[in-house]
Amino acid sequence: MKIRCEQNSIRLRLRKSEIVQLRAENWLETTMHFPDGQVFAWELILDENLQDIAVQFENGRLCLKIPGAMAQNWMDTEAVSLECFIPVGDGHALHVLVEKDFPCKDRPEEDKSDFFTELAADAPLNC
C-alpha cells in the first residue's frame, strides 16, 4: 500500500493483492522503519459502524477507516477511488483519496500483474 502526503492531502494506492487481503481481513498495514528506531505506520481499516471515512494520527500511526459498505462497493466495481474532505478547523480540510493502483507507463520493465491495468486506459502518463 503506497502513501503519498502533500500539503493537506493523503493518498493511498492499493494493488490487487492488497484489496484481496483487505476484503479478507478488513485491515491492511504498512510500516516504514527509520535509523533511530522510530516507526511510521499507516493502516486502512474497514468499519461496518462508520457512516463516513475517518482519519486519526497518533504515536506515529496514521489510521484511515472506511465504512464497510462503501469499501465493498469500491472493491466490487470498476470504481477507481474513494474520496472525501474532512474539516480540520480554520476553514481547512484534509483531502483523503484511496485508489486502486495503476501501473506506471514510464516503467515498461515493471511486473504489472498486481496492478489494475484494465482500469488504466485513461490513466496519466506517469505514476
C-alpha positions in Angstrom: 0.0 0.0 0.0 1.6 3.2 -1.2 1.1 6.5 0.6 1.5 10.0 -0.7 1.2 13.0 1.5 1.2 16.5 0.2 0.0 19.7 2.0 -3.4 18.7 3.5 -3.8 15.6 1.4 -3.4 11.9 2.0 -3.5 9.4 -0.9 -3.3 5.6 -0.5 -2.9 3.3 -3.5 -3.7 -0.4 -3.3 -2.7 -3.2 -5.6 -5.0 -6.1 -6.4 -3.4 -8.4 -3.8 -3.8 -5.8 -1.1 -7.5 -5.4 -1.9 -7.9 -9.2 -1.7 -6.2 -9.0 1.8 -8.4 -6.0 2.8 -11.5 -7.9 1.8 -10.5 -11.0 3.8 -9.1 -9.3 6.9 -10.8 -5.9 6.9 -7.4 -4.4 7.7 -4.1 -3.5 6.0 -0.9 -2.1 7.5 2.4 -0.8 6.1 5.3 0.4 8.1 8.4 2.4 7.5 11.4 2.0 9.8 13.9 4.8 10.5 17.6 4.6 11.5 16.8 5.9 15.0 14.4 3.1 15.7 11.2 5.0 15.2 8.4 3.6 13.0 5.8 5.3 10.9 2.8 3.1 10.2 -0.3 3.6 8.1 -3.3 1.4 8.2 -6.6 1.0 6.4 -9.5 -0.5 8.3 -13.0 -1.4 7.2 -15.5 -0.5 9.8 -19.2 -1.5 9.5 -20.2 1.0 12.1 -19.0 4.1 10.3 -21.1 6.4 8.0 -18.1 8.4 6.7 -14.4 8.0 6.1 -12.4 8.8 9.3 -8.7 9.6 9.9 -6.6 9.6 13.1 -2.9 10.2 13.7 -1.4 9.2 17.0 2.0 8.0 18.1 3.5 7.8 14.6 0.5 5.8 13.3 -1.9 7.0 10.6 -5.3 5.2 10.8 -7.7 5.6 8.0 -11.1 4.0 8.4 -13.6 3.4 5.7 -17.3 2.4 6.1 -17.7 -1.3 5.2 -20.5 -0.9 2.7 -18.6 2.0 1.0 -15.5 -0.1 0.7 -17.3 -3.2 -0.5 -18.9 -1.2 -3.3 -15.5 0.2 -4.3 -13.8 -3.2 -4.2 -16.6 -4.9 -6.2 -16.9 -2.4 -9.0 -14.6 -0.7 -11.5 -14.7 2.5 -9.3 -11.1 3.7 -9.1 -11.3 5.8 -5.9 -12.9 6.8 -2.7 -12.5 10.5 -1.8 -13.5 12.8 0.9 -12.7 16.2 2.5 -12.6 16.1 6.3 -12.8 19.5 8.1 -9.8 20.2 10.3 -10.7 23.7 11.5 -10.0 27.3 10.5 -11.7 26.7 7.2 -9.2 23.9 6.2 -9.9 20.3 5.2 -7.9 17.1 4.9 -8.3 15.7 1.4 -8.4 11.8 1.6 -8.1 9.7 -1.5 -8.0 5.9 -1.6 -7.3 4.4 -5.1 -6.8 1.2 -6.9 -3.2 1.3 -8.1 -2.3 1.6 -11.8 1.0 0.5 -13.4 3.4 3.3 -14.3 3.6 3.8 -18.0 7.1 5.0 -17.8 8.4 1.7 -16.3 8.0 -0.9 -19.0 10.1 -3.5 -17.2 7.8 -3.4 -14.1 5.7 -6.5 -13.4 2.1 -5.2 -14.0 0.2 -8.3 -12.9 -0.8 -6.9 -9.5 -2.0 -3.5 -10.8 -5.4 -2.5 -12.1 -4.2 -2.4 -15.7 -7.7 -3.0 -17.1 -8.8 0.3 -15.5 -5.8 2.3 -16.5 -6.8 3.2 -20.1 -7.3 6.8 -19.2 -4.5 6.9 -16.5 -1.9 9.7 -16.7 1.4 9.1 -18.4 3.3 8.8 -15.1 2.6 7.3 -11.7 
